[in-house]
Amino acid sequence: MSERRPIYLLAGGRGGGDMTAILRLVFRDIGVPSPTIAYVGSASDDNPAFFERISGMVKGAGKGKFVLAPTCDGKADIKKTVKTIESADAVFVSGGDVEAGMQVLERRGIAGIFAELYRQGKFFFGVSAGSIMLAEKWVRWRDPDDDSTAELFTCLGVAPVICDTHGEGEGWEELRAAVSLRPEGTLGYGITSNTCLRVQADGRVEALAGPVARYVRRGNEVLKQPDLKPAPGNA
């Protein structure tokens, strides 16, 4: 079995933020001079404009080839998609809608391959909804007007964490709801816009480019913890 790699969970550069420094770390840790990166866009319905924008941003930080691994087109050959993902040096999961993205991957029968490829040493990174999808679980409401209907659903399980992105403006409401449904002592991470949570293979986490919010379940409460701050010298 190959050595497991760090996972980069980006919140994306809202407000004109520059993610270049973090993406340069991504290229460094991929460890290939000009990597092929498989783009999984199930959360955004394989939107071509989104693919072009994100691929341009990533390639602006280093040399590499971005290749679409289509999942949403009814005419897509899912066997070729799997080969694209398996043969790539790295896999990128795009933003969009978390639940919709997971439903596509489950419907196409490929949701389970991501964690297995990670165990084999594949490099993964994602942005926004893609970062949440790479984690363990996320939250939905059967009735949006009834908080008691909140429930968790399974994500890709590549990164052994619960996380949210871009939720700073709402006080991380969805993250807190997700943590409340997890066992005692569970930590959840709120990845603020323009920052990143790097998750090591042994579960250690690091903030990059700015502080990451943390919440923990204690009894029936979800309590704010001190932010996870970048170590000196980190992006």
ABEGO torsion letter per residue (X at the ends): XBBBBBBBBBAEBBGGBBAAAAAAAAAAAAGBABBBBBBBAAAAGGBAAAAAAAAAAAAAABBEBBBBBBAABAABBAAAAAAAAAABABBBBBBEBAAAAAAAAAAAGAAAAAAAAAAAGBBBBBBEAAAAAABABBBBBABAABAAABBBBBBAGABBBBBBBGAAAAGGAAAAAAAAABBBGBBBBBBBBGBBBBBBAAGBBBBBGEBBBBBBBBEABBBBBBBBBBBBGBX
